[in-house]
Amino acid sequence: MGIKHLFTFVLVFTTLFISAQNQPQSKAQMNVQKLGTMLYLIENFYVDTANIDKVTEDAIIAALKELDPHSAYISKKDVEKANEPLVGSFEGIGVTFQLIRDTITVISPTAGGPSEKVGIMAGDQFIKIDGEESFGKKVDNEYVQKHLRGKKGTKVTVSVKRGNDPELIDFEITRDKIPLNSINATYMLDNHVGYIKLDRFAQESTKEFKEAFTKLQAQGMESLIFDLRGNTGGYLNIAIELVDQFIGENKLIVFTEGIHSPRQEWRSTKDGLYTSGKLVVLIDEGSASASEILSGAVQDHDRGVVIGRRSFGKGLVQRPFNLPDGAQVRLTTSRYHTPSGRCIQRPYEKGVEDYAKEMTKRLEHGEYFHADSIHFPDSLKYKTDGGRTVYGGGGIMPDIFIPVDTSFNSKLYTNLVRKGALNRFTTDYGLKHRDEIKAQYTDFEQFNKNFLVGKDLIEGLKKAAEEAKVEWDNEQFQHSEKFILLQVKALIARNVWETQEYYRVMAQEDAGIGKAMEIIRNDREYKRILKGK
């Protein structure tokens, strides 16, 4: 927006603030005038030509950073792009990211996308892109789109800072069309238990869920495992619609409240597809926002068992405000609260930078491995409908804790993924042997039951590792052998069939799914957990 138009807008806005009675100006009114005057002075008296549009945007961005981690400025040309992960499709590397202190920080890699395939993880920070430093004031949404998006088949190299590791990790990512179906997997785990994995709460998620549920129901589903691990959220109305599928009529789903936003409640209807029957919701540290609304409502109403690790803790509500030039400010206006009254948002009083390090701090405190490393004060106690004690303070604490699987925690496995050896090998193998595999195994079920990763495949992987300059360490291989071999099988299945089959193979050694099945099959234990005894 031009400075003259901005200045006119500021003056008009200020005039509207001043009452007919000539009351003293508030701080907000004075600061509006102050900002407008400053921009006017820069344009008319500054020694050099100034880019007033950029100065204005930088001022807005800097101001928002002082407020909270999730208020954001979106330029005019980025407004439409900002909604693409929820409503459309595009070509790129496939990550959900946030700019934290001018650094591209991965919130979550898109399931099945190029970044996930090479090993990009939540919390990774992109320090370099194609050898160029990719942090600082120059980095904005436009910069990210320009450098990370691109035509399918083109490559980009990113240098990543992971946790407290002082050395950067290089990844070569081949851009691809990013899949935007919000449900990654729908299948029966046995004759009675169905499984649905939701990647995000997108525009079509309710429709997709109903179709998936109906499909499973037709196959004899009596109990459901709903997997929200790694789901970073999405549309509030979709979260409400999905909670509505699980709980009875006229029950509180979520409420929001802020200093300038009166309490607003959303309640369930009578149209739920699955308001009885055993339900398990899986969450982890990557489950955020809408995922926390759903898991929190299920827990507070004692509707199902929540299993996993403490969720992310993103419970700030952003309301979009359009600016005169078509840009947008997504300003935090209130906080999400679960039905019992718990605030989902974790603290951020120590600043955005400290907030961004939360996942690393959880790792250092041992939270990923031991539930008793998490301590809640009595002041954060809340009660479910049935009287069970649950805790606020940020995120949803599961009813049953599942530690992180450490079997993949070896340098060998990390390097196989990071340097693309594992993905390249399994992709090549799948392409070369697809017809042979489909001829040998009549369907995926037969493949899943009978296909073994033998010595020939291990030798092939070793050769791929050598070509990628990954040092093969037998001791590290033995540590991660079971996980690596399962990954090989799962990735081959994905390349021969589709993404869903990857999850079906990995489910065999998935501790969260295993525990969920154990609880569902034990009526007494399932009821005991929901009664809090």
MILUM-866517 format. One record per residue: x, y, z of N, C-alpha, C in turn; residue in three letters. Coordinates in steps of 0.05 Angstrom, whole numbers, plus 5000, padded with zeros to 4 digits. Example, Ala and Ser with C-alpha at 12.3 -4.5 7.8 and 13.67 -1.06 7.14 Angstrom:
// residues 2
526448865156524649105156526449345156ALA/525749555142527349795143525850015157SER/
***
This chain:
// residues 533
501749765000500050005000501850255000MET/501150454983502750694981502650855007GLY/504751015012504851165037502651375039ILE/501851495016499751695018497051565026LYS/496551325014494051185021494151095050HIS/496551005059496850915087496451155106LEU/497651375099497451605117494551705118PHE/493151705095490351785095488751595113THR/489351325110487951125126488451175156PHE/490951225163491651265191490151505202VAL/490051725187488751965196485751915200LEU/484551775180481651715183481151535207VAL/482851335209482551145231482851285258PHE/484751475259485151625284482751805290THR/481651925269479352105273476951945284THR/476651705274474451535284474751465314LEU/477251465322477851395350477051625369PHE/477051865359476652105376473652165378ILE/472652175402469752225405469052515401SER/466452555398465352835393465853005418ALA/466052885440466453035465469453125469GLN/471153055449473953145451475353025475ASN/474752765480475952625503478952585498GLN/480552555519483452515515483952265499PRO/486052265483486752035466487851805483GLN/487151565474488251335488491051285477SER/492451095489495151025480495050925451LYS/493050755445492750645418492450875397ALA/490751065404490351295385492951445381GLN/494351495402496851645400498951495383MET/499051235387500951075372500251045343ASN/497651045336496851035308497851295295VAL/497551515308498451765297501551765295GLN/502851655315505751645316506851485293LYS/505651255288506651085266506151215239LEU/503751335235503151465210505051705205GLY/505651855226507452075224510251985217THR/511151775229513851665225514151585195MET/512251445185512351365157512251595138LEU/510651795145510552035129513252185128TYR/514552195151517152335153519252185137LEU/519151915138521151755123520851815093ILE/518451805084518051845055518752125046GLU/518252325062518652605053521252735061ASN/522652625081525052755091527552575093PHE/527252315089529552135092531552195070TYR/534152155077536352235059536352075032VAL/535451825033535351655009532551575003ASP/532151444980529551334974529051084991THR/526851085004526250855022523950695010ALA/524050435014521950255006519850255029ASN/517950435026516050475048514350225053ILE/513650085031512049835034513549635052ASP/516049605046517649415062518049505090LYS/518549765094518849875121516249815137VAL/513949865124511449815138511049525146THR/511649345126511349065132513248975154GLU/515749065153517648995174516749085201ASP/515549315202514649425228512349245239ALA/510549165221508348995229509348725239ILE/511148605224512248345231513748355258ILE/515248575262516748605287514848635311ALA/512648775306510648815328509348555335ALA/508648395315507248145321509047945336LEU/511647955331513447775345513647835375LYS/512948075382512948145411510448045425GLU/508447955410505847875422505847585431LEU/505947405411505847115417506946965393ASP/507346705395508746555374507046505349PRO/504446555350502746475328501246705313HIS/501346945323500347165308502147205284SER/501047265261502747275237501747475216ALA/503647585201502947765179503247615153TYR/501347645135501447505109501047715087ILE/502947745070502847945049500547875029SER/499848065013497548034994497947784977LYS/500347754965500747534947500947264961LYS/501347264988501647015002499046925015ASP/496947095015494447035029493246775017VAL/493146764990491946524978493746284982GLU/496346314980498146084983498045975012LYS/497546155031497546065059495345855064ALA/493245845048491045655052491445405036ASN/493445385018493645165000493844895014GLU/495444875036495644605049492944505059PRO/490944675061488344585071486244555049LEU/486644695026484544705006485344624978VAL/487944584972488744534945491044344943GLY/492644374922495044214918497144384905SER/499644304908501844454897504244274894PHE/506344374881508844224878510944354895GLU/512444194909514544304927515844084943GLY/516844154967518243954983516543825004ILE/514143945010512343815028512943845058GLY/512844085068513144135097511144345106VAL/510244315130508844525144510944665161THR/511144935157513345075171512245325184PHE/513945445201513345705213515945855215GLN/515846115210518146285212518446375241LEU/520446265255520946335283523646475285ILE/523646725293526046885294527446885267ARG/525846925246526946935218528346685209ASP/527546455221528646205213526446005206THR/526745875183524745685174524845435192ILE/522645395207522545175226520344985218THR/521144725215519244525206517344455229VAL/514744485224512744395243512144095238ILE/511844025213511443745206511943705177SER/513343485170513543415141510943295132PRO/510143345107507643235096508042935093THR/506142785104506242485103506342395073ALA/508342235067508642135040509942335021GLY/510642565031511842775014514842745012GLY/516042904995518942884990520642935015PRO/519943125032521543175056521542945075SER/519142835080518942605098520642365087GLU/520642335061522042105049525042115054LYS/526142365055529042385059529842415089VAL/527842445106528442445135528142715149GLY/526942915136526443165150524543115173ILE/525043245196523543195220522343455231MET/520243425247519143655261521243785279ALA/521444045278523444185294525944255279GLY/526344135256528744195240528644485231ASP/530944615230531144895221532844905196GLN/531845035175533245055150535145295152PHE/537645245154539645455157540745535130ILE/540945345111541845405084540045275064LYS/539645405041538145285019539945314994ILE/540645094983542545084960545045244966ASP/546045214990548645334998548345625007GLY/546045745004545646025012544346045039GLU/545346225057544146255083541146325080GLU/539446185095536646215092535346305118SER/536546495132535446605156535946895157PHE/534647035175535047325176532647475165GLY/532947735163530747915156529747865127LYS/531447755110530647705082528647475080LYS/528447315101526747075099523947135107VAL/522147115088519247145093517846925077ASP/515146935077513646725063514446725033ASN/514846955021515546974993518146834988GLU/520146885006522746755003522446455004TYR/520946355023520546065027519345945002VAL/517146064992515845964968517745954944GLN/519246174941521046194918523245984919LYS/524245924942526545744944525845454949HIS/523445394960522845124966520745004948LEU/519045164937517145064917518545044890ARG/517344894872518544864845517244634831GLY/517944604806516644394790517544114799LYS/515643934796516143644803518643554788LYS/520443414803522843304792525343474796GLY/524943734802527243904807528243854836THR/530743914841532043844866532844104882LYS/532844084908533844294925535344164948VAL/537544294956539044194979538644385003THR/537944275026537544435050539544345071VAL/540744535085542444475108540944525134SER/540644325150538844325172540344325199VAL/539344495217540244475245538144315260LYS/539044105274537243925288537943915317ARG/536144005334536544005363539044165371GLY/540744045388543144185397545644105382ASN/545243945361547543855345548844105331ASP/551444155336552744395325553144365295PRO/553244125284553744085256551144085240GLU/551144215217548844215200548643955185LEU/546243865179545743615164544643695136ILE/545843595115545043655088543043445078ASP/540843545066538943375053538443465024PHE/538443275006537743344978534843244974GLU/533043424968530243364965529343404936ILE/527943204926526843214899523943304901THR/523343534890520643644892518643464878ARG/516243474888514143304877511443434881ASP/509343324869506643414875505943324903LYS/505143514920504543454948501743344951ILE/501543104962498842984966497443134988PRO/494943214983493443365003490943235013LEU/490542975007488342835020489042825050ASN/487042885066487642915095487742655110SER/486642445098486742175111488842005097ILE/490841925112493041765100492541465099ASN/490841365117490441075118487741015130ALA/486440815118483840715128483840415124THR/483840255145483839965141483039825168TYR/482539565166481839405189484339275200MET/484739305226487039185239486538885245LEU/484038815250483138545252480238535243ASP/478838335251476038315241474138515254ASN/475038645276473238815291474239095296HIS/476839145293478039405299478839545274VAL/477739785270478439955247480540165255GLY/481940265235484040465239483840685218TYR/483840935227483841165210486041355219ILE/487741435200489841625206489241885192LYS/488842095207488242365197490742535198LEU/491542645175494042805173493543095182ASP/491243205175490643485182487643525180ARG/486643735192483743805192483243995168PHE/482943875145482644035120479744065112ALA/479344215091476644285082474844045078GLN/475943825067474443595060474643365081GLU/475843425104476443215123473943075134SER/471843225140469443105150468242915130THR/468142995105467142825084468842575081LYS/471542615081473342385079473042195103GLU/472642305127472342145150469841975148PHE/467642095140465141955138465241725118LYS/466641775096467041565076468741345087GLU/470941415101472641215112471241045134ALA/469741185150468241045172466240855160PHE/464740945141462740775128463940525115THR/466240575103467740345091468540135112LYS/469540235134470440045156468039915169LEU/465940065172463539955184462439725167GLN/462539755141461639545123463339295124ALA/465839335135467639105137467438975165GLN/465539075182465138945208466339095231GLY/467139345228468439495249466639525273MET/467639465297466239505322467639705340GLU/470239725337471839915353473640075333SER/474440315342476040485324478440605337LEU/480740595323483140735331483440975312ILE/483341215324483541465308486241585313PHE/487941595293490741665296491241965289ASP/491942125309492442405304495442475310LEU/497142275310499942325314501142485291ARG/502542695298503742865277501743055263GLY/499243055271497243225259497343495272ASN/498143695256498643965267496144145268THR/493844035259491444195262490144265236GLY/488844495235487444595212484944755219GLY/482744715205480444875209478944805235TYR/478145005250476644965275473944825269LEU/472544925249469844805243470044505237ASN/472244425224472644145218473143985243ILE/474744095261475243965287472543925302ALA/470944125302468344115315466543895302ILE/466543895275464943695261465843415267GLU/468443375270469543105275469043015304LEU/469343205323468643135350465643055352VAL/464043195336461143145336460542855327ASP/462342725313461942445305462142255328GLN/463342345350464042155372462442195397PHE/461442435403460142475429457142525425ILE/455642485447452742505445451742795441GLY/449142825439447943085433448343285455GLU/448743535447448743775465450943755486ASN/453243655478455543655496457543865487LYS/458744005506460744205500463144085486LEU/463844195463466144095448468644255455ILE/468444525453470644695459469544975464VAL/471045145479470245425481472645595479PHE/472245845469474446035467473846275484THR/475946415492475646645510478146815508GLU/477747075508479947265509479047525521GLY/480947705527480247955541478148115524ILE/478548115498476748265480474848075465HIS/474847825472473147625458471547475479SER/468947535482467247395501467247095496PRO/466646945517466646655515464746575493ARG/465746395476464146275454464245975456GLN/462045845455461945555458460945415433GLU/461845165429460844995408459944735420TRP/457544645413456444405424455744205403ARG/455543955411455043735392452143715384SER/451643585362448943545352448243255356THR/446043175345445142895348445942725324LYS/447742835307448342705281450842545281ASP/452042485305454542335305454342055294GLY/456341975279456441705267457241495288LEU/458841565308460041365325460041475354TYR/457741485366457541595393457641375415THR/457841125407458340905426460240715413SER/461240515428463240345417465940435426GLY/467840255428470540325438472040505419LYS/473340705431474840905415477540955429LEU/479640945413482241025422483341245404VAL/484341455416485541675400488541675406VAL/490141665385493041675388494141955383LEU/495742055401497042315398499942305405ILE/501442505397504242535405504942835406ASP/507542895409508443165411507943325385GLU/507343195363506743335338503743385334GLY/502143295353499243345351498543615363SER/497443795346497044065355494344175347ALA/493544385361491144555354488644385352SER/487644345328485144195324485343915335ALA/487743795333488143525344487743525374SER/488543745387488243765416485343825424GLU/483943975407481144015412479643755412ILE/480243585392478843325390479643135413LEU/482243105417483042915438482243015465SER/482243275469481443395495478443345500GLY/476843375480473943335483473343045488ALA/474642865474474242575478475042505506VAL/477242615516478142545543476342665564GLN/475642925561473943055582471142925585ASP/470142815563467442695564467642395569HIS/470042295575470542005580469441835557ASP/469741945533468641805510470541585499ARG/473141625503475041435493477641465508GLY/479441285502482141285515484141425497VAL/485641605509487741755494490441625501VAL/491841555480494441405483496641555468ILE/499041565480501341685466503041855484GLY/503742085475505442275490504042555490ARG/504842725509503642985511503643135485ARG/501443255478501143385452502643655452SER/502643785429504344025425503744255443PHE/501144315447500344545464499944795448GLY/498444785426497845025410494845085413LYS/494245275430491445335435490745625433GLY/492045765415491446045410489746075385LEU/487746235387485846275364486746515348VAL/487246475322487946695305485546785288GLN/484947035289482747145272484047315250ARG/483247265225484447415203483247695201PRO/484947895198484048175193485348265167PHE/483748355148484748445123485748735125ASN/488048785113489249045113488449185087LEU/488749455085487849605062488949515035PRO/491349405035492649325009492049035002ASP/490348895017489848615011491448425027GLY/493348525042494948345060493148275084ALA/494248105101492548005123494247975148GLN/493048035171494247985197492547765210VAL/493847545217492447345233493247385262ARG/491447515276492047615303490747425324LEU/492347355344491247185365489247345381THR/486747245383484647395396483547255421THR/483946985423482946835446484446575448SER/483646425468484946165473482845945473ARG/483745705463482045475463482045345491TYR/479645255500479445105525477844855520HIS/478644635532477244385530474644405547THR/472744215544470244225559470544255589PRO/472744135600473144145629474244425638SER/475144585618476244845624479244875620GLY/480544655613483444655609484144835585ARG/486145005589487245165567489344995553CYS/488944965527490744795511493544915507ILE/493645185506496145315499498245285521GLN/500645215513502845205532504045485536ARG/505445535558506445805563508445895542PRO/508446165538510346285520511446545531TYR/511246585557512046835570515046895567GLU/516646685563519546725560520446805532LYS/518446845515519146935488518946725466GLY/518846815442518546635419520846445415VAL/523246535420525646365417525546135436GLU/524946185461524745975482522445785475ASP/520245895465517945745458518645545436TYR/520345635416521045465394522745225402ALA/524045245426525845035435524344825452LYS/521744845454520244675471520744375467GLU/520744295441521044005436523743905444MET/525844075440528543995449528643975480THR/527244165493527244155523525843905533LYS/523643825519522243585528524143345525ARG/525643335504527543115500529643115522LEU/530743345529532743365549531743285577GLU/529143355582527943285608527142995610HIS/527342845588526642565588523642515584GLY/522142725576519242695574518442495552GLU/520142455532519442275510519741985519TYR/520941935542521641665550520241585576PHE/519641775593518541715620516241905627HIS/513941795631511641955638511942105664ALA/513441985683513742105709515642345709ASP/516842405685518542645684516842905681SER/514242865678512443095675510943135701ILE/511143375712509843435738507943675734HIS/505443635744503443845742502743935770PHE/502544205774501744305800498744255804PRO/497944245829495144195836493244415825ASP/494344655821492744875810491744825782SER/493044625768492244565741490444315739LEU/489344235762487543995762484844065751LYS/483743885735481043915725479743635726TYR/477143635723475643375725474143325699LYS/474143065691472542985668469642945677THR/467842875658465042835665464742625687ASP/466442415685466242195704467842235730GLY/469142465732470742525756473642455755GLY/474642375732477542325730479042585731ARG/481442565742483242805743484842825717THR/484743065705486443125682487743395687VAL/489843455672491443695678491543885655TYR/491544145662491944355642494944425641GLY/495444665631498244755630499544725603GLY/498044655583499144635557499144355546GLY/497744315524497644045511495743855526GLY/495343625513493643425525495343195534ILE/495243125560496742905571495142645567MET/496242445553494642205548494042045573PRO/492041875570491241695592493341475596ASP/494541395573496641185574499041295558ILE/501441285571503841395559505341185543PHE/506241265519507841085502510541235497ILE/512741125506515341255501516141245472PRO/518041415464519041415437520541155432VAL/520241055408521640815400524540895393ASP/526440775407529340835403530740655384THR/529240455373530540265355531640385330SER/530440615322531440745298533640955304PHE/534340975330536241175338539141075335ASN/539941055310542740985304543741175282SER/546241225282547441395261547141275234LYS/547341005232547040875207544240925195LEU/542140885211539440925200539041225193TYR/540041405210539741695204541041765177THR/543441655173544941715148543641585124ASN/542541345127541141215105538841375096LEU/537441495115535141665108536041935098VAL/537942065113538742335107540042355079ARG/541542165071542842175045541242035023LYS/538741955030536941855010537441575001GLY/539341425014539941155006537540965009ALA/536240985032534040805038531740855019LEU/531041105014528841164996529441094967ASN/531941154958532641094931532640794926ARG/533740644945533940354942531140234940PHE/529340304959526740184959525040274935THR/525440524927523940624903524840464878THR/527440444875528540304852527640004852ASP/527739884876526939604878523939574871TYR/522339754882519439734877518839764847GLY/520139954834519639994805520539754789LEU/522939644796524039424781522539164785LYS/521539124809520338864815517238874819HIS/516039104812513139124818511538894805ARG/511838844780510338634767510938364779ASP/513438314785514238064797512938024824GLU/512938234841511738224867508738174866ILE/507438324848504538294845503738024834LYS/505537904818505037634808505437424829ALA/507337474847507937274868505937294891GLN/505037534897503037574919500437684907TYR/498337534911495737614898494737884907THR/495337964931494538234940496438324962ASP/495938564973497738674994497638495019PHE/495338385026495138225050497137985049GLU/497237865025499137635022502037735024GLN/502537965012505238085013505938145042PHE/504138265057504738345084505238105102ASN/503837885096504037645113506537485106LYS/507337485081509437295072512037415062ASN/512037665055514537785044516637825066PHE/519037725062521137755081523437915068LEU/524638085083527038235074529438055079VAL/530337925058532537735061535237855056GLY/537237675054540037765051540537925026LYS/539037845004539437984979538638274981ASP/536538324996535638604999537538755018LEU/538538625038540438755056542938825041ILE/543838645024546238695008545738924989GLU/543338934977542639154960542639424974GLY/541639414999541639665015544439745022LEU/546239555027549039615033550339755008LYS/549639644985550839764961549840044957LYS/547240084962546040354960547340544980ALA/547940445004549340605024552140675015ALA/553540485003556240544993556140764971GLU/554240744953554040934931553341214942GLU/551941224965551241474977553341574997ALA/555541414999557741485017556841475046LYS/555241275052554441225080556040985091VAL/557441035112559140815124557340615137GLU/557640365130555940155141557240045167TRP/555840075188556839985214555139755224ASP/556339515226554739275233553539295261ASN/554939415280553839445307551339625307GLU/551539845292549240015290546939885275GLN/547639725255545539585240544039385258PHE/545539245275544339055293542439195313GLN/543239435322541539595340538839665327HIS/539039745301536639835287535539635267SER/536639395267536039205245532939155241GLU/531539105263528739045261527239275249LYS/527939525257526539755247527239815218PHE/529839785211530739835184529439635165ILE/529339385172528139185154525139235151LEU/523839315172521039375170520539615152LEU/522339815154522140055137522539975108GLN/524439805102524939705075522339585064VAL/521139405079518739265071516439465067LYS/516139655086513939845084514240035060ALA/516740125055517240305033516840165006LEU/517539905004517039754980514039724976ILE/512639674997509639644995508439914986ALA/509440134996508440394987508940444958ARG/511240354948511940404920510540214901ASN/509839974911508439784894505439834895VAL/504339904918501539964921501040264925TRP/500640354950500240634955501040704984GLU/500840954991501841055017500640905040THR/498040845038496740705061498140445069GLN/499140305049500440045055502940075071GLU/504240305069506540365086505740355115TYR/503540485122502640485149501740215159TYR/500640055140499639785148502039605155ARG/504239635141506639475148507739575174VAL/508039835177509339935201507639885226MET/505039845223503239795246504139545261ALA/505539355248506339105261508139165285GLN/509739375284511539435306510939715319GLU/508539805315507740065325506740035354ASP/508240135373507540105401504940225408ALA/504340455396501740595402499440425393GLY/499540325368497340155358497239895374ILE/499539785381499539535396498139575423GLY/498739795437497439845463494539895459LYS/493740045438490940095433489439835429ALA/490539655414489239395409488939235435MET/491039255451490939115477488739215495GLU/488439485496486339605512483539545502ILE/483239555475480639505463479739215468ILE/481639035467480838755471480338675500ARG/481038855518480638805547478338985558ASN/475938885558473639045566474039165594ASP/474939005612475239095640477239325642ARG/479539305628481539515629480639765615GLU/479239735593478139965578476240125596TYR/474539985610472540125627473940235652LYS/476040095662477440195686478840455680ARG/480040485657481440725650479440965648ILE/477140915636475241125633473841205659LEU/473941025679472841085705474941205723LYS/477441195715479641315731480341155755GLY/479940895754480540725778483040555773LYS/
***
